[in-house]
């Protein structure tokens, strides 16, 4: 059974959504910084 | 334990139940009971998401892993931020707008009722087992370390949790999660402060980190392309990505969290809180374990941390050999303490060659301590006939033995809080799935909302009883953190595959999804039986098998 047309329209209607693209980029950048910091921390004290 | 610690623990338990009773008001409809009327702010949902994931297993097992193995476990979470972004873009807005109670409810609209029933059943079985483990982990450890009765300890966790979940519904669970998260993080920070302030005179935090590094405890990232190694950068980034997509996107205990948000945007933002904070938080928990390790470089640890197994070895057939090992351990510890002091002194004033020499001597002394401990563990295994691991006993033993009055109570309450927040979320999810996907769908259709509300409370109570009873009997499951994750990894990848088919492939059919689900679980079982790969890769295998088989079946047998 596939979704009814109204159902499909409702779940796919993203017009009112807050744009979060900048937040997603920020998440990726923060993760990269955290991983780099972990790697440098690791190397500094383990080397 | 000091009376003040008992007062803190007792006060916490009474407060959680009282707060749950207060929250029971306003939950007079099924939507209010299961989804908090879709009214919660993003930050409360975000903290609830994090509290649900951070069980006592995480708190106790991860600190123990930090003590025994270092920071490597943090790699398991490397895929989490990417998973949160993918879910925020795809599944979260989709499920939120579909106005479903469970993730599986949507699968009937997209595919058919057998796919919904199977996925719901898989969830009930896998998480029904997991919720018992979530309660038993702290119950077993605390009962052994503190000498408490195991049954009473499991009841002390299971009964209040069941009470506030049953009476207050998801609203009570979410707000309890918020407070429990504050207790957990506050408790951890207090321990870190106590450990740093408790370093011996002349040993700074930098010295402590160099000692931990020399003992191999600070290797956070391992780029080795080895499928058999459990935690590597690659298994964490790719296997972890699929695990987190499956857990946060298809596990009702997490889906139910973001469905309680007051808007789609709030639901997305709640997940992104974990994307930012999960890796630093896990690193903090592991680092706490590493600092406990450094603490025990200067303060003698027990040779083995599980006092029950220790006692068994003392009275078993190898008792004389065990006593000899204890003497050897004392000597090895004293030599390691001296070597640690010499390494610190060398770093202060020595030449590069002197530092390297002192570092090598310290590493050798650490290996000797580890070797003696290994032989002692072997004797325990001979005496008891069971595999020995005391990873889960390290942190509670440290709390009881070395923390000041008041902090002991706070940390034991934090362990209770961690167990209760995760167990409550599981109970609510199990109850929701039982009532919405089975009772209301098959057994009693079209009854009044008030009837389903009563049924939901009964279901929560029943799952609470099952979980607590199971917890008492799940005493010997080894390193519990891996057990729970491994159980999940058998199913999460396959469940994720079904949702990928549902959302990503318009031509995917109900039969394709249903057969693909079996193929996914079968593939994971096959890989588990023939290859020794890290469990994190199971999620990739399961998802890929479901999608490939699902698409093949859909192509061979297209829908009308």
Boltz contact constraints between the chains, C-beta under 6 A:
constraints:
  - contact:
      token1: [A, 1]
      token2: [B, 112]
      max_distance: 6.0
  - contact:
      token1: [A, 3]
      token2: [B, 109]
      max_distance: 6.0
  - contact:
      token1: [A, 10]
      token2: [B, 97]
      max_distance: 6.0
  - contact:
      token1: [A, 11]
      token2: [B, 94]
      max_distance: 6.0
  - contact:
      token1: [A, 11]
      token2: [B, 97]
      max_distance: 6.0
  - contact:
      token1: [A, 11]
      token2: [B, 98]
      max_distance: 6.0
  - contact:
      token1: [A, 18]
      token2: [B, 265]
      max_distance: 6.0
  - contact:
      token1: [A, 24]
      token2: [B, 85]
      max_distance: 6.0
  - contact:
      token1: [A, 27]
      token2: [B, 81]
      max_distance: 6.0
  - contact:
      token1: [A, 27]
      token2: [B, 85]
      max_distance: 6.0
  - contact:
      token1: [A, 27]
      token2: [B, 275]
      max_distance: 6.0
  - contact:
      token1: [A, 30]
      token2: [B, 276]
      max_distance: 6.0
  - contact:
      token1: [A, 31]
      token2: [B, 81]
      max_distance: 6.0
  - contact:
      token1: [A, 34]
      token2: [B, 279]
      max_distance: 6.0
  - contact:
      token1: [A, 38]
      token2: [B, 220]
      max_distance: 6.0
  - contact:
      token1: [A, 39]
      token2: [B, 221]
      max_distance: 6.0
  - contact:
      token1: [A, 42]
      token2: [B, 218]
      max_distance: 6.0
  - contact:
      token1: [A, 42]
      token2: [B, 219]
      max_distance: 6.0
  - contact:
      token1: [A, 42]
      token2: [B, 220]
      max_distance: 6.0
  - contact:
      token1: [A, 45]
      token2: [B, 209]
      max_distance: 6.0
  - contact:
      token1: [A, 45]
      token2: [B, 210]
      max_distance: 6.0
  - contact:
      token1: [A, 45]
      token2: [B, 213]
      max_distance: 6.0
  - contact:
      token1: [A, 45]
      token2: [B, 218]
      max_distance: 6.0
  - contact:
      token1: [A, 46]
      token2: [B, 213]
      max_distance: 6.0
  - contact:
      token1: [A, 46]
      token2: [B, 218]
      max_distance: 6.0
  - contact:
      token1: [A, 46]
      token2: [B, 219]
      max_distance: 6.0
